[in-house]
Amino acid sequence: MERVRGPNCAKCVTKPCYRNPDAPRPSFCPANLYPHIFEKVREIYRSNEFVARIARIASIVEKEGYGVWPRLREIVEFAKRLGLKRLGLAFCIGLSEEARKVVEYLESQGFEVYSVCCKCGSIDKTELGLSEEQKLVPGTFEAICNPVAQALILNEVGTELNIVLGLCVGHDTLFTMFSRAPVTYLAVKDRVTGHNPLAAIYAMHYFRKRLFE
Ligand code: SF4
């Protein structure tokens, strides 16, 4: 049998760590491979109250709204319980209408909300070294998605939690790299599945060609 390289929880069938911590774990289990890390982790939860509160409140929100609250409500409950006031929304221009409604909802829940669109700053794609052919419409001005600007502007405003709404793959990577405030996702961009990337997993049969060819 092929040896599984670890850590690789995705290949663990029984997942005893959840409810049966004394049961045998597979060789690729991170708890077997990196036992020293868990003392460090406990120390972080003990010494960093902000981290510990986020962890506690995330669990409480999970329990209270389990299967009832949509993610948008979960974000509100999470932020309220953390005592946060200023929220940032980093959104994709393609979801402008959704962004407007999300901001309205968050404001109705008592938050100060600041939003920044991905095209903010109007930097043409060629400035980043892309060619005209690499634009969606060659020969026209086409602003880059600018997640670094989205993050730095929200940093400047001093938002306490930033919400990602539909940033593209890679642009979301940069946003999380530069955001000073902690980040949560309301939605990820997937133009093909109505922003539901797991559709490609649940309906693998229909997506097989698009995934593998
Ligand atoms: S932590 Fe260990 S026991 Fe838990 S899912 Fe990962 S491999 Fe399995």
py3Dmol code that shows the C-alpha trace and the ligand (Angstrom):
import py3Dmol

protein = """\
ATOM      1  CA  MET A   1       0.000   0.000   0.000  1.00  0.00           C
ATOM      2  CA  GLU A   2       1.261   3.462  -0.863  1.00  0.00           C
ATOM      3  CA  ARG A   3       2.598   5.365   2.114  1.00  0.00           C
ATOM      4  CA  VAL A   4       0.619   8.531   2.688  1.00  0.00           C
ATOM      5  CA  ARG A   5       2.803  11.580   3.113  1.00  0.00           C
ATOM      6  CA  GLY A   6       1.752  13.642   6.086  1.00  0.00           C
ATOM      7  CA  PRO A   7       0.255  15.696   7.396  1.00  0.00           C
ATOM      8  CA  ASN A   8      -2.801  14.652   5.457  1.00  0.00           C
ATOM      9  CA  CYS A   9      -6.020  14.754   7.464  1.00  0.00           C
ATOM     10  CA  ALA A  10      -8.045  14.620   4.272  1.00  0.00           C
ATOM     11  CA  LYS A  11      -7.011  10.964   3.911  1.00  0.00           C
ATOM     12  CA  CYS A  12      -7.981  10.003   7.451  1.00  0.00           C
ATOM     13  CA  VAL A  13     -11.213   8.048   7.331  1.00  0.00           C
ATOM     14  CA  THR A  14     -12.190   7.766  10.992  1.00  0.00           C
ATOM     15  CA  LYS A  15     -10.988  11.124  12.343  1.00  0.00           C
ATOM     16  CA  PRO A  16     -10.675   9.972  15.965  1.00  0.00           C
ATOM     17  CA  CYS A  17      -9.283  13.360  17.016  1.00  0.00           C
ATOM     18  CA  TYR A  18     -12.834  14.688  17.095  1.00  0.00           C
ATOM     19  CA  ARG A  19     -14.483  12.474  19.711  1.00  0.00           C
ATOM     20  CA  ASN A  20     -12.075   9.662  20.500  1.00  0.00           C
ATOM     21  CA  PRO A  21      -8.659  11.177  21.256  1.00  0.00           C
ATOM     22  CA  ASP A  22      -7.160   7.967  22.743  1.00  0.00           C
ATOM     23  CA  ALA A  23      -7.875   5.811  19.693  1.00  0.00           C
ATOM     24  CA  PRO A  24      -5.005   4.967  17.311  1.00  0.00           C
ATOM     25  CA  ARG A  25      -4.252   7.634  14.734  1.00  0.00           C
ATOM     26  CA  PRO A  26      -2.813   7.096  11.263  1.00  0.00           C
ATOM     27  CA  SER A  27       0.926   7.519  10.674  1.00  0.00           C
ATOM     28  CA  PHE A  28       0.308  10.674   8.662  1.00  0.00           C
ATOM     29  CA  CYS A  29      -1.639  12.328  11.477  1.00  0.00           C
ATOM     30  CA  PRO A  30      -0.235  15.767  12.290  1.00  0.00           C
ATOM     31  CA  ALA A  31      -0.610  14.978  15.986  1.00  0.00           C
ATOM     32  CA  ASN A  32       1.847  12.089  15.529  1.00  0.00           C
ATOM     33  CA  LEU A  33       4.181  14.049  13.288  1.00  0.00           C
ATOM     34  CA  TYR A  34       4.263  17.330  15.190  1.00  0.00           C
ATOM     35  CA  PRO A  35       3.465  16.642  18.850  1.00  0.00           C
ATOM     36  CA  HIS A  36       5.578  19.610  19.971  1.00  0.00           C
ATOM     37  CA  ILE A  37       3.295  22.041  18.195  1.00  0.00           C
ATOM     38  CA  PHE A  38       0.314  21.376  20.407  1.00  0.00           C
ATOM     39  CA  GLU A  39       1.966  22.758  23.530  1.00  0.00           C
ATOM     40  CA  LYS A  40       2.777  25.883  21.563  1.00  0.00           C
ATOM     41  CA  VAL A  41      -0.835  26.098  20.406  1.00  0.00           C
ATOM     42  CA  ARG A  42      -2.144  25.764  23.960  1.00  0.00           C
ATOM     43  CA  GLU A  43       0.258  28.503  24.991  1.00  0.00           C
ATOM     44  CA  ILE A  44      -1.109  30.777  22.263  1.00  0.00           C
ATOM     45  CA  TYR A  45      -4.693  30.245  23.445  1.00  0.00           C
ATOM     46  CA  ARG A  46      -3.565  30.851  27.041  1.00  0.00           C
ATOM     47  CA  SER A  47      -1.541  33.984  26.387  1.00  0.00           C
ATOM     48  CA  ASN A  48      -3.366  35.727  23.547  1.00  0.00           C
ATOM     49  CA  GLU A  49      -6.806  36.721  24.774  1.00  0.00           C
ATOM     50  CA  PHE A  50      -7.900  38.046  21.370  1.00  0.00           C
ATOM     51  CA  VAL A  51      -7.136  34.745  19.708  1.00  0.00           C
ATOM     52  CA  ALA A  52      -8.817  32.825  22.511  1.00  0.00           C
ATOM     53  CA  ARG A  53     -11.951  34.995  22.292  1.00  0.00           C
ATOM     54  CA  ILE A  54     -12.178  34.548  18.540  1.00  0.00           C
ATOM     55  CA  ALA A  55     -11.918  30.796  19.024  1.00  0.00           C
ATOM     56  CA  ARG A  56     -14.523  30.727  21.798  1.00  0.00           C
ATOM     57  CA  ILE A  57     -16.990  32.996  20.033  1.00  0.00           C
ATOM     58  CA  ALA A  58     -16.636  31.139  16.753  1.00  0.00           C
ATOM     59  CA  SER A  59     -17.632  27.959  18.598  1.00  0.00           C
ATOM     60  CA  ILE A  60     -20.551  29.652  20.324  1.00  0.00           C
ATOM     61  CA  VAL A  61     -21.874  31.087  17.049  1.00  0.00           C
ATOM     62  CA  GLU A  62     -21.450  27.687  15.421  1.00  0.00           C
ATOM     63  CA  LYS A  63     -23.572  26.083  18.154  1.00  0.00           C
ATOM     64  CA  GLU A  64     -26.249  28.752  18.433  1.00  0.00           C
ATOM     65  CA  GLY A  65     -26.956  29.155  14.761  1.00  0.00           C
ATOM     66  CA  TYR A  66     -26.180  25.614  13.672  1.00  0.00           C
ATOM     67  CA  GLY A  67     -28.064  24.890  10.480  1.00  0.00           C
ATOM     68  CA  VAL A  68     -30.295  27.929  10.986  1.00  0.00           C
ATOM     69  CA  TRP A  69     -28.315  31.113  10.489  1.00  0.00           C
ATOM     70  CA  PRO A  70     -26.968  31.800   6.997  1.00  0.00           C
ATOM     71  CA  ARG A  71     -23.335  32.764   6.929  1.00  0.00           C
ATOM     72  CA  LEU A  72     -24.180  36.460   6.685  1.00  0.00           C
ATOM     73  CA  ARG A  73     -26.018  36.265  10.016  1.00  0.00           C
ATOM     74  CA  GLU A  74     -23.175  34.220  11.503  1.00  0.00           C
ATOM     75  CA  ILE A  75     -20.730  36.991  10.599  1.00  0.00           C
ATOM     76  CA  VAL A  76     -22.980  39.537  12.299  1.00  0.00           C
ATOM     77  CA  GLU A  77     -23.305  37.445  15.447  1.00  0.00           C
ATOM     78  CA  PHE A  78     -19.576  36.773  15.480  1.00  0.00           C
ATOM     79  CA  ALA A  79     -18.689  40.457  15.134  1.00  0.00           C
ATOM     80  CA  LYS A  80     -21.278  41.574  17.711  1.00  0.00           C
ATOM     81  CA  ARG A  81     -20.091  39.103  20.280  1.00  0.00           C
ATOM     82  CA  LEU A  82     -16.505  40.196  19.733  1.00  0.00           C
ATOM     83  CA  GLY A  83     -17.679  43.756  20.405  1.00  0.00           C
ATOM     84  CA  LEU A  84     -16.541  44.989  16.976  1.00  0.00           C
ATOM     85  CA  LYS A  85     -17.962  48.177  15.437  1.00  0.00           C
ATOM     86  CA  ARG A  86     -16.018  48.827  12.227  1.00  0.00           C
ATOM     87  CA  LEU A  87     -16.310  46.297   9.477  1.00  0.00           C
ATOM     88  CA  GLY A  88     -14.579  46.323   6.110  1.00  0.00           C
ATOM     89  CA  LEU A  89     -15.952  44.766   2.951  1.00  0.00           C
ATOM     90  CA  ALA A  90     -13.523  43.921   0.147  1.00  0.00           C
ATOM     91  CA  PHE A  91     -15.693  43.084  -2.821  1.00  0.00           C
ATOM     92  CA  CYS A  92     -15.430  42.207  -6.495  1.00  0.00           C
ATOM     93  CA  ILE A  93     -16.880  44.681  -8.962  1.00  0.00           C
ATOM     94  CA  GLY A  94     -18.872  41.800 -10.437  1.00  0.00           C
ATOM     95  CA  LEU A  95     -20.757  41.561  -7.155  1.00  0.00           C
ATOM     96  CA  SER A  96     -21.478  45.266  -6.768  1.00  0.00           C
ATOM     97  CA  GLU A  97     -25.203  44.804  -6.290  1.00  0.00           C
ATOM     98  CA  GLU A  98     -24.644  42.099  -3.703  1.00  0.00           C
ATOM     99  CA  ALA A  99     -22.093  44.346  -1.965  1.00  0.00           C
ATOM    100  CA  ARG A 100     -24.596  47.196  -1.727  1.00  0.00           C
ATOM    101  CA  LYS A 101     -27.171  44.926  -0.120  1.00  0.00           C
ATOM    102  CA  VAL A 102     -24.633  43.359   2.240  1.00  0.00           C
ATOM    103  CA  VAL A 103     -23.519  46.797   3.413  1.00  0.00           C
ATOM    104  CA  GLU A 104     -27.155  47.829   3.967  1.00  0.00           C
ATOM    105  CA  TYR A 105     -27.771  44.705   6.010  1.00  0.00           C
ATOM    106  CA  LEU A 106     -24.635  45.134   8.114  1.00  0.00           C
ATOM    107  CA  GLU A 107     -25.490  48.788   8.744  1.00  0.00           C
ATOM    108  CA  SER A 108     -28.993  47.800   9.786  1.00  0.00           C
ATOM    109  CA  GLN A 109     -27.317  45.625  12.402  1.00  0.00           C
ATOM    110  CA  GLY A 110     -25.545  48.609  13.911  1.00  0.00           C
ATOM    111  CA  PHE A 111     -22.102  48.374  12.320  1.00  0.00           C
ATOM    112  CA  GLU A 112     -20.005  51.093  10.708  1.00  0.00           C
ATOM    113  CA  VAL A 113     -19.209  49.552   7.352  1.00  0.00           C
ATOM    114  CA  TYR A 114     -16.484  50.567   4.896  1.00  0.00           C
ATOM    115  CA  SER A 115     -16.291  48.942   1.497  1.00  0.00           C
ATOM    116  CA  VAL A 116     -13.640  48.913  -1.208  1.00  0.00           C
ATOM    117  CA  CYS A 117     -14.159  47.588  -4.733  1.00  0.00           C
ATOM    118  CA  CYS A 118     -11.450  45.487  -6.371  1.00  0.00           C
ATOM    119  CA  LYS A 119     -10.874  47.931  -9.234  1.00  0.00           C
ATOM    120  CA  CYS A 120     -10.109  50.779  -6.852  1.00  0.00           C
ATOM    121  CA  GLY A 121      -7.138  52.898  -8.007  1.00  0.00           C
ATOM    122  CA  SER A 122      -7.616  52.307 -11.746  1.00  0.00           C
ATOM    123  CA  ILE A 123      -4.222  50.775 -12.445  1.00  0.00           C
ATOM    124  CA  ASP A 124      -4.110  49.431 -15.988  1.00  0.00           C
ATOM    125  CA  LYS A 125      -3.124  45.772 -16.318  1.00  0.00           C
ATOM    126  CA  THR A 126      -0.137  46.694 -18.498  1.00  0.00           C
ATOM    127  CA  GLU A 127       1.398  48.512 -15.523  1.00  0.00           C
ATOM    128  CA  LEU A 128       1.758  45.117 -13.881  1.00  0.00           C
ATOM    129  CA  GLY A 129       3.534  43.656 -16.884  1.00  0.00           C
ATOM    130  CA  LEU A 130       0.524  42.066 -18.545  1.00  0.00           C
ATOM    131  CA  SER A 131       0.263  42.385 -22.308  1.00  0.00           C
ATOM    132  CA  GLU A 132      -2.740  43.748 -24.213  1.00  0.00           C
ATOM    133  CA  GLU A 133      -3.497  40.148 -25.291  1.00  0.00           C
ATOM    134  CA  GLN A 134      -3.728  39.111 -21.672  1.00  0.00           C
ATOM    135  CA  LYS A 135      -6.557  41.550 -21.026  1.00  0.00           C
ATOM    136  CA  LEU A 136     -10.150  40.340 -21.222  1.00  0.00           C
ATOM    137  CA  VAL A 137     -10.710  42.925 -23.948  1.00  0.00           C
ATOM    138  CA  PRO A 138      -7.316  43.677 -25.601  1.00  0.00           C
ATOM    139  CA  GLY A 139      -6.635  47.255 -26.613  1.00  0.00           C
ATOM    140  CA  THR A 140      -8.840  48.827 -23.936  1.00  0.00           C
ATOM    141  CA  PHE A 141      -8.099  50.309 -20.532  1.00  0.00           C
ATOM    142  CA  GLU A 142      -8.590  47.476 -18.069  1.00  0.00           C
ATOM    143  CA  ALA A 143      -7.959  48.045 -14.394  1.00  0.00           C
ATOM    144  CA  ILE A 144      -6.285  45.327 -12.406  1.00  0.00           C
ATOM    145  CA  CYS A 145      -8.089  43.871  -9.451  1.00  0.00           C
ATOM    146  CA  ASN A 146      -6.283  45.626  -6.656  1.00  0.00           C
ATOM    147  CA  PRO A 147      -6.523  43.583  -3.467  1.00  0.00           C
ATOM    148  CA  VAL A 148      -3.395  45.174  -2.017  1.00  0.00           C
ATOM    149  CA  ALA A 149      -5.098  48.574  -2.241  1.00  0.00           C
ATOM    150  CA  GLN A 150      -8.316  47.140  -0.778  1.00  0.00           C
ATOM    151  CA  ALA A 151      -6.382  45.871   2.225  1.00  0.00           C
ATOM    152  CA  LEU A 152      -4.228  48.962   2.729  1.00  0.00           C
ATOM    153  CA  ILE A 153      -7.245  51.273   2.556  1.00  0.00           C
ATOM    154  CA  LEU A 154      -9.152  49.217   5.100  1.00  0.00           C
ATOM    155  CA  ASN A 155      -5.999  49.154   7.244  1.00  0.00           C
ATOM    156  CA  GLU A 156      -5.916  52.948   7.061  1.00  0.00           C
ATOM    157  CA  VAL A 157      -9.587  53.182   8.076  1.00  0.00           C
ATOM    158  CA  GLY A 158      -8.874  50.874  10.984  1.00  0.00           C
ATOM    159  CA  THR A 159     -11.520  48.246  10.347  1.00  0.00           C
ATOM    160  CA  GLU A 160     -11.659  45.538  12.984  1.00  0.00           C
ATOM    161  CA  LEU A 161     -12.842  42.668  10.806  1.00  0.00           C
ATOM    162  CA  ASN A 162     -12.641  42.476   7.034  1.00  0.00           C
ATOM    163  CA  ILE A 163     -15.159  40.511   5.013  1.00  0.00           C
ATOM    164  CA  VAL A 164     -14.276  39.154   1.589  1.00  0.00           C
ATOM    165  CA  LEU A 165     -17.053  39.133  -0.965  1.00  0.00           C
ATOM    166  CA  GLY A 166     -16.262  37.383  -4.204  1.00  0.00           C
ATOM    167  CA  LEU A 167     -12.585  38.180  -4.742  1.00  0.00           C
ATOM    168  CA  CYS A 168     -10.960  36.029  -7.406  1.00  0.00           C
ATOM    169  CA  VAL A 169      -8.530  33.230  -6.683  1.00  0.00           C
ATOM    170  CA  GLY A 170      -5.160  34.856  -6.017  1.00  0.00           C
ATOM    171  CA  HIS A 171      -6.625  38.277  -5.442  1.00  0.00           C
ATOM    172  CA  ASP A 172      -8.082  36.919  -2.229  1.00  0.00           C
ATOM    173  CA  THR A 173      -4.616  35.566  -1.445  1.00  0.00           C
ATOM    174  CA  LEU A 174      -3.108  39.027  -1.694  1.00  0.00           C
ATOM    175  CA  PHE A 175      -5.930  40.590   0.293  1.00  0.00           C
ATOM    176  CA  THR A 176      -5.406  38.238   3.216  1.00  0.00           C
ATOM    177  CA  MET A 177      -1.640  38.788   3.005  1.00  0.00           C
ATOM    178  CA  PHE A 178      -2.025  42.549   3.397  1.00  0.00           C
ATOM    179  CA  SER A 179      -5.100  42.919   5.615  1.00  0.00           C
ATOM    180  CA  ARG A 180      -4.177  44.005   9.107  1.00  0.00           C
ATOM    181  CA  ALA A 181      -7.599  43.133  10.510  1.00  0.00           C
ATOM    182  CA  PRO A 182      -8.648  39.514  10.749  1.00  0.00           C
ATOM    183  CA  VAL A 183     -10.493  38.279   7.680  1.00  0.00           C
ATOM    184  CA  THR A 184     -13.585  36.195   7.108  1.00  0.00           C
ATOM    185  CA  TYR A 185     -15.237  35.199   3.851  1.00  0.00           C
ATOM    186  CA  LEU A 186     -18.839  35.801   2.971  1.00  0.00           C
ATOM    187  CA  ALA A 187     -18.417  34.328  -0.503  1.00  0.00           C
ATOM    188  CA  VAL A 188     -15.674  33.218  -2.842  1.00  0.00           C
ATOM    189  CA  LYS A 189     -15.681  33.900  -6.557  1.00  0.00           C
ATOM    190  CA  ASP A 190     -16.696  31.057  -8.842  1.00  0.00           C
ATOM    191  CA  ARG A 191     -18.113  32.363 -12.079  1.00  0.00           C
ATOM    192  CA  VAL A 192     -19.197  28.933 -13.220  1.00  0.00           C
ATOM    193  CA  THR A 193     -21.087  27.634 -10.181  1.00  0.00           C
ATOM    194  CA  GLY A 194     -22.891  30.701  -8.894  1.00  0.00           C
ATOM    195  CA  HIS A 195     -20.067  31.218  -6.379  1.00  0.00           C
ATOM    196  CA  ASN A 196     -20.496  27.741  -4.967  1.00  0.00           C
ATOM    197  CA  PRO A 197     -17.156  26.045  -5.734  1.00  0.00           C
ATOM    198  CA  LEU A 198     -18.146  22.803  -4.067  1.00  0.00           C
ATOM    199  CA  ALA A 199     -20.714  22.254  -6.798  1.00  0.00           C
ATOM    200  CA  ALA A 200     -17.782  20.923  -8.835  1.00  0.00           C
ATOM    201  CA  ILE A 201     -17.202  18.321  -6.113  1.00  0.00           C
ATOM    202  CA  TYR A 202     -20.834  17.453  -5.460  1.00  0.00           C
ATOM    203  CA  ALA A 203     -21.562  17.181  -9.178  1.00  0.00           C
ATOM    204  CA  MET A 204     -18.153  15.836 -10.195  1.00  0.00           C
ATOM    205  CA  HIS A 205     -19.740  13.749 -12.907  1.00  0.00           C
ATOM    206  CA  TYR A 206     -20.972  16.848 -14.738  1.00  0.00           C
ATOM    207  CA  PHE A 207     -17.801  18.830 -14.112  1.00  0.00           C
ATOM    208  CA  ARG A 208     -15.351  16.048 -14.975  1.00  0.00           C
ATOM    209  CA  LYS A 209     -14.463  17.470 -18.395  1.00  0.00           C
ATOM    210  CA  ARG A 210     -13.977  20.985 -17.090  1.00  0.00           C
ATOM    211  CA  LEU A 211     -11.879  19.795 -14.201  1.00  0.00           C
ATOM    212  CA  PHE A 212      -9.612  17.346 -15.950  1.00  0.00           C
ATOM    213  CA  GLU A 213      -9.333  18.216 -19.623  1.00  0.00           C
TER     214      GLU A 213
END
"""
ligand_1 = """\
8
SF4
S -5.674 14.981 13.181
Fe -5.114 12.824 12.953
S -6.915 11.712 13.641
Fe -7.573 13.810 13.174
S -8.237 13.811 11.045
Fe -6.086 14.381 11.058
S -5.038 12.439 10.727
Fe -7.088 11.920 11.421
"""
view = py3Dmol.view(width=600, height=400)
view.addModel(protein, "pdb")
view.setStyle({"model": 0}, {"cartoon": {"style": "trace"}})
view.addModel(ligand_1, "xyz")
view.setStyle({"model": 1}, {"stick": {}})
view.zoomTo()
view.show()
